[in-house]
Amino acid sequence: MAEKPNNDSLTLGVDLGGTKIETSLVDTTGHILASHRRPTQAERGPDGVIGDIIECVKNCLGEASKSAQALGVGMAGQIEKYNGIVRFAPNLGWRNVPLGDMLEEALVLPVEVTNDVRAATYGEWLYGAGQGVDDLICLFVGTGVGGGIVSGGKLLEGCNNSAGELGHLTIMTDGRQCHCRNRGCLEAYAGGWAIAERAREAVRIDLKAGQPLITLAGSIERITAATVTEAYDNGDPVAQRIVEETAHFLAAGVVGIVNAFNPCLLVLGGGVIQGSPMYLPMVERAVRINALEAALEGLRIVTAALGNKAGVIGAAALARHRLQQTQ
């Protein structure tokens, strides 16, 4: 279980996603000193993507990066504890890739590989909305839904290093098919891909009512969660219904999370929340009505403070923590 670090080294953080690789040099206060972003060329396979990370660290961040003492990587997927093997990364199609060893050999740096949402949670805890709180939950709603849990001042990792898969809590028995093997997951209703899927279904059922969404997107197939938000802001009734339903589903998941973990703070982040701020008051209202009274005492619900930089900042901080453990 990761605890807060206290040493004074500069470290590198990498946020490795399905569409972009962001690499940053981060100091001990969570400030980014240098940063570089490039597209993820997943079609090149693990060797090509890892080669891009190595190139970025060596050549893109300038002389300052040479002072880095360790490197942390956050990526969507299941990561084996301690050895940095990526067991499965669905966005990249990776299975059993020794990412940690490959980066350590090429860069001659200690490397810590973790789940991207756990890295973001660590960043928010140390430097963002969660500063000073020892019991908190971060729930990130983007294309998918993931989470991180800090309990008693420790970042929970779980038996097999997969703690925090809050998007795969079942909120509807035999419900919508998720991208995992289960049905009825929170992600299958509130993730960005699910919002888009539900919106397209609604439009196909009633083409006339769905015309504003079609016009904004250009076609039914191009409707996204962002399209729904834009149409909602324009007062479109179909979009308003979808947003209200999404908030209802999201709140159902949050109620279970709050009841189960009793956090002092719930941090909502990710692209969907960041782009659609109306979700927070909708979710909070429903949670205040439906969660256990004891779990609500002292609970604050806030939006994430670090935006899309939480991942690289948290990954760098986790690398610093692992470095401290080995010294």
C-alpha positions in Angstrom: 0.0 0.0 0.0 1.5 3.3 -1.1 2.0 6.0 1.4 3.0 9.6 1.0 6.6 10.2 0.0 9.0 12.5 1.7 12.2 12.6 -0.3 13.4 15.4 -2.6 14.1 14.0 -6.0 12.8 15.0 -9.4 10.9 12.2 -11.2 9.3 11.6 -14.6 5.7 10.7 -15.0 4.1 9.1 -18.1 0.4 9.0 -18.9 0.1 6.3 -21.5 -3.4 6.2 -23.1 -5.0 4.8 -26.2 -4.7 8.1 -28.0 -1.8 10.0 -26.4 1.5 9.6 -24.5 2.2 12.5 -22.1 5.6 12.6 -20.4 6.4 15.2 -17.7 9.2 16.1 -15.3 7.7 16.7 -11.9 9.1 18.2 -8.8 8.3 17.3 -5.2 5.6 19.9 -5.0 3.7 18.4 -7.9 4.7 21.1 -10.3 5.4 20.1 -13.9 8.8 21.5 -15.0 8.8 20.2 -18.6 6.2 18.2 -20.6 5.8 16.7 -24.0 2.8 15.0 -25.7 2.6 12.8 -28.8 0.0 10.5 -30.3 -0.1 6.9 -29.3 0.6 4.8 -32.3 -0.9 1.6 -30.9 -0.7 -0.1 -34.3 3.1 -0.2 -33.9 2.7 -2.6 -31.0 4.4 -2.6 -27.6 8.0 -2.1 -29.0 6.9 0.9 -31.1 5.0 2.6 -28.3 7.7 1.9 -25.7 10.3 3.3 -28.2 8.3 6.5 -28.3 8.4 6.8 -24.5 12.1 6.3 -24.5 12.6 8.8 -27.3 10.5 11.4 -25.5 12.4 11.0 -22.2 15.8 11.2 -23.9 15.2 13.9 -26.4 11.9 15.7 -25.9 12.2 17.1 -22.4 15.5 18.7 -22.6 18.5 18.8 -20.3 16.3 19.0 -17.2 15.0 15.4 -17.6 18.6 14.1 -17.1 18.3 15.0 -13.4 15.3 12.6 -13.0 15.8 9.9 -10.4 13.0 7.5 -11.4 10.1 7.2 -13.9 6.4 6.3 -13.2 3.9 5.1 -15.8 0.2 5.2 -15.5 -1.9 3.3 -18.0 -5.3 1.8 -18.3 -5.2 -1.9 -17.6 -4.2 -4.5 -15.1 -0.6 -4.3 -13.9 1.3 -7.0 -11.9 2.5 -5.8 -8.6 6.3 -5.0 -8.3 7.4 -6.3 -11.7 5.6 -3.8 -14.0 4.2 -6.4 -16.3 1.1 -5.3 -18.1 -1.2 -8.2 -17.9 -3.9 -6.6 -20.0 -4.3 -3.2 -21.5 -7.6 -3.1 -23.5 -7.0 0.3 -25.1 -3.7 -0.9 -26.6 -4.4 -4.6 -27.0 -1.4 -5.5 -24.9 -1.1 -8.8 -22.9 1.8 -9.7 -20.7 4.1 -7.0 -21.8 7.2 -6.4 -19.5 6.9 -2.7 -19.7 8.8 -1.9 -16.5 11.8 -4.0 -17.4 11.9 -2.7 -21.0 12.0 0.9 -19.8 14.4 0.3 -17.0 16.9 -1.4 -19.3 16.7 1.4 -21.9 16.7 4.4 -19.5 18.7 3.0 -16.6 16.2 4.4 -14.2 13.9 2.7 -11.6 10.5 2.4 -13.1 7.1 2.1 -11.4 4.1 1.0 -13.5 0.6 1.4 -12.2 -3.0 1.7 -13.3 -3.7 5.2 -14.7 -6.6 6.0 -12.5 -4.7 4.9 -9.4 -1.9 7.3 -10.5 -4.4 10.1 -10.9 -5.9 9.4 -7.5 -2.4 9.6 -6.0 -1.8 12.9 -7.7 -5.1 14.3 -6.5 -4.4 13.1 -3.0 -1.0 14.6 -2.7 -1.4 17.8 -4.7 -5.0 18.3 -5.7 -8.4 18.1 -4.2 -7.5 15.4 -1.7 -4.7 17.2 0.1 -4.8 16.6 3.9 -7.5 13.9 3.7 -6.7 10.3 4.7 -10.0 8.7 3.6 -11.1 9.5 0.1 -12.4 8.1 -3.1 -11.6 9.4 -6.6 -14.0 8.4 -9.3 -12.9 9.3 -12.8 -15.6 9.3 -15.5 -14.1 9.5 -19.0 -14.4 7.1 -21.9 -14.5 4.5 -19.2 -15.0 4.7 -15.4 -12.3 4.0 -12.9 -11.5 4.8 -9.3 -8.9 5.0 -6.6 -9.3 4.5 -2.9 -7.3 6.0 -0.1 -8.1 4.5 3.3 -6.4 5.4 6.5 -3.7 7.3 4.6 -2.9 4.4 2.3 -3.6 4.0 -1.4 -5.3 0.6 -1.6 -3.8 -1.8 -4.1 -5.7 -5.1 -3.4 -4.5 -8.7 -3.4 -3.7 -8.7 -7.1 -3.0 -5.0 -7.6 -6.4 -4.3 -9.1 -8.2 -2.4 -6.4 -10.3 0.6 -7.5 -12.2 -0.9 -10.5 -15.2 1.0 -9.4 -16.6 1.3 -12.9 -17.3 -2.4 -12.8 -19.5 -2.3 -9.8 -22.9 -3.9 -10.9 -25.7 -1.3 -10.7 -28.2 -3.3 -12.8 -28.5 -7.1 -12.7 -28.5 -8.5 -16.2 -28.2 -4.9 -17.5 -26.4 -3.4 -20.5 -23.3 -5.3 -21.8 -20.1 -3.7 -20.5 -16.8 -3.8 -22.3 -15.7 -6.3 -19.7 -17.5 -9.7 -19.5 -20.1 -8.5 -17.1 -23.5 -6.9 -17.7 -24.9 -3.9 -15.8 -21.7 -2.3 -14.8 -21.6 1.4 -13.8 -19.3 2.0 -16.8 -21.9 0.5 -19.1 -24.3 3.3 -18.2 -22.2 6.3 -17.2 -18.9 5.9 -19.2 -18.4 8.2 -22.2 -18.8 5.3 -24.6 -22.0 4.2 -22.9 -23.5 7.8 -23.0 -22.8 7.9 -26.7 -24.3 4.4 -27.2 -27.4 5.3 -25.3 -27.8 8.6 -27.2 -27.5 6.8 -30.5 -30.2 4.3 -29.5 -32.5 7.1 -28.4 -32.1 8.9 -31.7 -32.7 5.8 -33.8 -36.0 5.2 -31.9 -37.2 8.8 -32.6 -35.3 10.3 -35.5 -37.4 13.5 -35.4 -36.7 14.2 -31.7 -33.1 13.2 -32.2 -32.5 15.6 -35.1 -30.6 18.3 -33.0 -28.1 15.6 -31.9 -27.7 14.3 -35.5 -27.2 17.9 -36.7 -24.5 18.6 -34.1 -22.6 15.4 -34.7 -23.1 15.2 -38.5 -24.5 11.6 -38.3 -25.9 9.2 -35.8 -22.7 7.2 -35.7 -20.7 10.3 -34.8 -22.7 11.2 -31.7 -20.5 11.3 -28.6 -20.8 12.1 -25.0 -19.5 15.6 -25.9 -22.3 16.0 -28.4 -24.8 15.1 -25.7 -23.4 17.8 -23.4 -23.5 20.4 -26.2 -27.1 19.6 -27.0 -28.0 19.6 -23.3 -26.5 23.2 -23.0 -28.7 24.1 -26.0 -31.8 22.9 -24.2 -32.4 19.8 -26.4 -35.0 17.6 -24.6 -33.5 14.3 -25.7 -30.0 15.3 -24.5 -31.6 16.6 -21.2 -33.2 13.2 -20.7 -29.9 11.3 -21.4 -28.0 13.6 -19.0 -30.5 13.2 -16.2 -30.5 9.4 -16.7 -26.7 9.3 -16.7 -26.7 11.3 -13.4 -29.2 8.8 -12.0 -27.0 5.9 -12.9 -23.8 7.6 -11.7 -25.5 8.4 -8.4 -26.5 4.8 -7.9 -22.9 3.8 -8.2 -21.7 6.6 -5.9 -24.2 5.7 -3.2 -22.8 2.1 -3.1 -19.3 3.4 -3.0 -20.0 5.9 -0.2 -21.9 3.3 1.9 -19.1 0.7 1.4 -16.0 2.9 2.1 -17.3 5.8 4.1 -14.9 8.4 2.7 -14.5 11.9 4.1 -14.1 13.1 0.5 -15.4 12.0 -2.9 -13.6 13.5 -5.8 -15.3 13.3 -9.2 -13.0 13.8 -12.2 -12.4 12.6 -15.8 -13.3 14.0 -19.2 -17.0 13.6 -18.8 -17.2 15.4 -15.5 -14.7 18.0 -16.6 -16.7 18.7 -19.8 -20.1 18.4 -18.1 -20.0 20.2 -14.7 -23.8 19.8 -14.3 -23.3 16.2 -13.3 -21.8 17.0 -9.9 -24.8 18.8 -8.3 -27.2 16.2 -9.9 -25.2 13.3 -8.4 -24.7 15.0 -5.1 -28.4 15.7 -4.7 -29.3 12.0 -5.2 -26.5 10.8 -3.0 -27.6 13.0 -0.1 -31.1 11.5 -0.4 -30.2 7.8 -0.8 -26.9 7.1 1.0 -26.8 5.9 4.6 -27.0 8.8 7.1 -23.9 7.7 8.9 -21.9 7.6 5.6 -23.0 11.1 4.8 -21.8 12.7 8.0 -18.9 15.0 7.1 -18.8 13.8 3.5 -17.7 16.4 0.9 -18.2 15.8 -2.9 -15.9 17.9 -5.1 -14.5 18.0 -8.6 -10.9 17.0 -9.3 -8.4 19.9 -9.1 -5.6 18.7 -11.4 -7.6 18.1 -14.6 -5.9 16.0 -17.2 -2.5 16.4 -15.5 -3.4 14.2 -12.5 -2.1 11.1 -14.2 1.4 12.3 -15.0 1.8 14.0 -11.6 0.6 11.0 -9.7 2.7 8.6 -11.7 5.8 10.7 -11.0 4.9 10.8 -7.3 4.5 7.0 -7.2 7.9 6.6 -8.8 9.4 8.8 -6.1 7.7 6.8 -3.4 9.1 3.5 -4.8 12.5 5.1 -5.0 12.3 6.1 -1.4 11.4 2.6 -0.4 14.5 1.1 -2.0 17.0 3.6 -0.6 
